Amino acid sequence: MTTINSMASPTGRVLVVAPRGDLAVGDCAELRQALRAPADGVDLLVVDLLDVDDLDEAVVEVLVGTAARCRAAGTRFIVANAGPDPWMALTKARLAGVLKLHRRGTTPLSELLQLLEL
């Protein structure tokens, strides 16, 4: 079963959406809702895939749409902690220059957020 949790940083400048389980077409509506229109003052929206082992193309489309909405609103958007299977599914979008990705095991997410000065 997939669950999708959201949490804001203490400053409210970062919103992290952290799904758990495999993400499939049936999870798109809930994921889209969790990613829709972050509150005012959110500078960075992060989708943390640490607990996601697999995702399908419909989920990639949701993430690409979210990236476009964030770009239009001036909000940074990162897909973080992508494991091997999600990384492969997301690579096509990354190569198209659409998504900013953080691969699991490269840099801890906390360090990534510090590098972004958030």
C-alpha positions in Angstrom: 0.0 0.0 0.0 1.3 3.5 -0.9 1.1 6.4 1.5 2.1 10.0 0.8 3.2 12.2 3.7 4.1 15.9 3.5 6.2 17.9 6.0 7.4 21.5 6.0 10.7 22.7 7.4 10.7 24.7 10.6 11.0 27.9 8.5 8.3 26.8 6.1 10.6 27.5 3.1 10.9 23.8 2.2 8.1 21.4 1.7 9.0 17.7 1.5 6.5 15.1 0.0 7.6 11.6 1.0 5.7 8.7 -0.6 6.2 5.2 0.7 5.7 2.0 -1.4 5.6 1.5 -5.2 4.1 4.4 -7.1 1.7 3.4 -9.9 -1.0 5.1 -12.0 -3.5 4.6 -9.2 -1.4 6.9 -6.9 -1.2 9.8 -9.4 -4.3 11.7 -8.1 -3.1 11.6 -4.5 0.5 12.5 -5.4 -0.7 15.3 -7.7 -2.8 16.7 -4.8 0.1 16.5 -2.4 2.3 18.4 -4.9 -0.2 21.0 -5.9 0.3 24.7 -5.1 2.7 24.8 -2.1 1.9 27.5 0.4 3.2 31.0 0.0 6.8 31.3 1.2 7.8 27.8 0.0 11.1 28.2 -1.9 11.7 24.5 -2.5 9.5 21.5 -3.1 11.2 18.2 -2.6 9.8 14.8 -3.5 11.8 12.3 -1.3 11.8 8.9 -2.9 13.8 7.2 -0.2 11.0 4.7 0.6 9.9 4.2 -3.1 11.2 1.1 -4.8 9.4 1.5 -8.2 7.4 4.0 -10.1 5.7 4.0 -13.5 5.5 6.4 -16.4 2.3 8.0 -15.2 4.0 9.1 -12.0 6.9 10.5 -14.0 4.3 12.6 -15.9 3.0 13.9 -12.6 6.5 14.9 -11.6 7.2 16.6 -14.9 3.9 18.6 -14.6 4.8 19.6 -11.1 8.2 20.8 -12.3 6.6 23.0 -14.9 4.1 24.5 -12.3 7.0 25.2 -9.9 9.1 26.8 -12.6 6.2 29.1 -13.5 5.7 30.0 -9.8 9.4 30.6 -9.2 9.6 27.6 -6.8 12.6 25.2 -7.0 11.7 21.5 -7.4 13.9 18.5 -6.7 13.2 14.8 -6.9 15.5 13.3 -4.2 16.8 9.9 -3.0 15.9 8.1 -6.2 16.9 4.5 -5.9 18.0 2.3 -8.9 14.6 1.6 -10.4 13.1 5.0 -9.9 16.3 6.5 -11.2 16.0 4.6 -14.5 12.3 5.7 -14.8 13.2 9.3 -14.2 16.3 9.4 -16.4 14.4 10.2 -19.6 12.9 13.3 -18.0 16.2 14.4 -16.5 17.9 14.1 -19.9 15.3 16.3 -21.4 16.3 18.9 -18.8 12.9 18.8 -17.1 13.7 17.4 -13.7 16.4 18.1 -11.2 17.3 14.8 -9.6 19.2 13.7 -6.5 20.4 10.0 -6.6 20.2 8.0 -3.4 23.6 7.4 -1.9 25.4 10.3 -3.6 24.9 13.2 -1.1 22.7 13.1 2.0 19.5 15.1 1.5 20.4 17.3 4.5 23.7 18.2 2.8 21.9 19.0 -0.4 19.5 21.4 1.3 22.5 23.1 3.0 24.2 23.5 -0.4 21.0 25.2 -1.6 21.2 27.4 1.5 17.8 26.4 2.8 
